[in-house]
Amino acid sequence: MISKEEKFPVAKRYTIADLQVSKEATAVKPVVVANMIKRAKNPVLITGGALLREQKLVEIAVKFYEKGIPIIATGGSSKPLIERGVRPIFKTYTLHQITQFLLDEDFKYNGKNFDLVIFLGFLPYYLSRMLSALKHFSNLTTISIDEFYHPHAKFSFTNLTKDKEMHYSMLEEIISKL
């Protein structure tokens, strides 16, 4: 006779302990970020709305593109990039939609999965939820190079909100080391 459990298997429920891979992001220096990008097989830079307010971030993103890093421009961040000659992979999707693509193991670009995802130009509370989803449900390496520390990224800059010029110089250092 078949037991009730064998006939109707119960789906495994996840506990918080199952999902917490690591507690917080590792703070990194620009040289470490540059080395990670160089070692990655298929990195991508995802840009956010701060590019509409900060021309310097647009310049940085363009330099990443010139170094061969493909860009996914969410929302309106595509406009200043396209004006500068950048051809984003996607340019009309939201960060939520891009996150869903990244969570899908079958999603490929040029026949390959992304292995390193770099985020630039996002509000901390908006990006935090997407990084949390990627942290818990994907094998991607995520790096936040925003001026805010993001605990859900695998790697992040420390808080640099008091010194924008330091943030820009750290971004320039990454570019120079690529």
N, C-alpha and C positions, 0 to 999 in steps of 0.2 A: 504494500500500500504506500502511495506517495504522500509524504507529509505536506502540510499546508505551506511551509517555508520553501520546499522544493517546487511546489506547484506555482506559487506566487512569490518569486524572489523579491526581496526588499532592496531598493536602491540604497547604496551607501551614502550616508549623510556625512558631510564634512564638518569637522570641528575646527575651531580657530587654530588649534595646534597643527592640524593637517595643512593649513594654508599658509602659515607664517614661515616663509622661506628664510627671510632675514628681517631683522627689526628695522634697520634704517640704511640709508645710502652711505657709501664710503665717500668721504670728501676727497677730491682729487685735484691735482695741479694741472696746468695746461699741458705740460710735457707728457704726462701720463695719458691724457685724452688724445693727444696727437699720436702717440705710440699705439693706442688701442685702435684708432681709425686706420693707421697704416697696416695693422695686422688683420683687420676685418676683411672678410671675403666680399661682403656686399653691404656696405654702410649706407645710411640715408639720413639726411637732415630734414626735420619737420619744423616748419616755421609757423609762428602765430601772429596774432594781431598787433603785437608791440612794434612790428616792422612798419606799421602805418604811422606810428608816433615818433619812432627813432630812426632817423636816416642812417646812423652809424651801424645799426643792426642789419639794414639792407645791404650796406657795403660789405659787412662781414659775410652775410649769406652768399653774396655774389662771389666773394673770394673762395668760399667752400666749393661753389659750383665750378669755378675755374680750375680748382684742384681735382676735379673729377668726382665729387660727391654729389649724387643725385638729390634733388630737393622735392619734397612734398609740401606745397604751400596751402595751408588751410585758410578757409574764408577769404577775407580781403587781403591777406598778406601776399597773394599772387600778383596783385596789380603793380606794386613798386618793383617786384622782381622781373616781371615780364617787360616793364619799361626799360630795365637795365640789360635786357637780352637773355635772361634766364628762361629756360623752358622747363617748368616744373612737371613732374610725373603726373600729379593730380593737382588741380587748382580750384575746384569748386566744392570739394568735400569738407565736412566739418571734422574736428579732431575726433569726435565720437565715431564717425564713420571710418576714418582711417584706423582707429584703434580696433574696430571690428575686423577690418582687413588684416591687420597685423596678428590678431588672435587666430585667424584661420591658417592652419598649417599648409593648406593647399594654395594659398595666395603666393604668387611668384611675380617677380619683375625681371625681365630678360632671362627667364628660365631658372632664376635662383630666388631663394628666400632671403629676406634681409636678416642679417645676424647682429647688426649694431644699429641702434636708433638713437639719434641725437636730437634733442629738443631745444629750440631757441625762440624766445619771444612770446611766452605764454604767461597768463595770470596764474599765480600759484594755486589757487583753489580750483581752477578749471583743469589744469594739467594734473593735479594730484590724483584725481579719480581715474584718469586714463592710465597713469603710471601704476596705480594700484592694480588695475585689471591686468596690465601687462606683466607685472611682478608675480601675480598669483597664478595666472593661467597661460603663460607662454615661457619659452626658453630664450627670449630675446635679451640681449644686453642693452640696457637703457642708460643714457647719459643726459643729464640736464646741464646745459651751459648757460642757463639764465642767471640773473643776479640773485635769485633766491635759492636757498637750500631746499631740495626736494627729497624728503625721506623715503618716498616710494620708488625713486629711481635706483638703479643699482649703483650708479656713480653720480655725483653732483658737485658743483662748485659750492663753497660755503656762502653764507649770506654776504653779499657785497652791496647792499642797498645804500650804504652811506658814501660809497665812492664809485660813482659811475665810470670815471676814467680808469680806475683799476680794473673794473669789469671789462671794459673795452680793450685794455692792454693785455688781459689774460686771453681774450678771444683772438687778438692779433698774434699772440705767442703760439696759439694752437696752429693758426694758418702758416706761420713762418716755419714750424717744425714738420709740416706735411710734405 
